[in-house]
Amino acid sequence: IFTMMQSSKLFVPNRGYIGRQNTMWSPAAWKRVYMVASSLLMSVGLLWIMEFSYSAWFENNVYLFIVLFKLLQMLIDIALGAWVGETLMIGPLMVGVEMTEFTVTMGAENFQDFLISYIIELMMVIVERVYLDPFLKHMTLHIPIYLTRFKLWLLRNRGLVYRPAEISREIDRMVDNVEAQTIEP
């Protein structure tokens, strides 16, 4: 924990923040604690995955679990993005997840199983980067728009819309905000 606290000081340095600071509200300290808490939670989960990889159930279904772990990694990335909120703080956590996945792959019974596992994981990375990750990011950004359009449709069908032009402008503003965002690697 001491090492995590010290490394969190490297990721979240003390800088001047706009606003009032007191003993209870120090943005840098809260971000550090957030990073350490997420690191501890991720460590527990990754340790469980490492321990699970030694089981006979994992050994009998290794290819299935490699695919499931890769899908779980994408969901963890989205969840951490929503929870932590900063890409700089998510990076080290995701590196830990990827290192655990690779270590689990290296625990194959023989070289042939290792090669097959590695090729499956490589194909999953290609599919993730080319298709799944852009689709998930697109859906994450557009879900509020789809929900607002659905609400507008429901209200129109029930005759409860009093100001449809305002709601349509709000939807257009949401679409403009999504389209104005930059492309993130």
Order of alpha helices (4+ residues) and beta strands (2+ residues): alpha-alpha-alpha-alpha-alpha-alpha-alpha-alpha
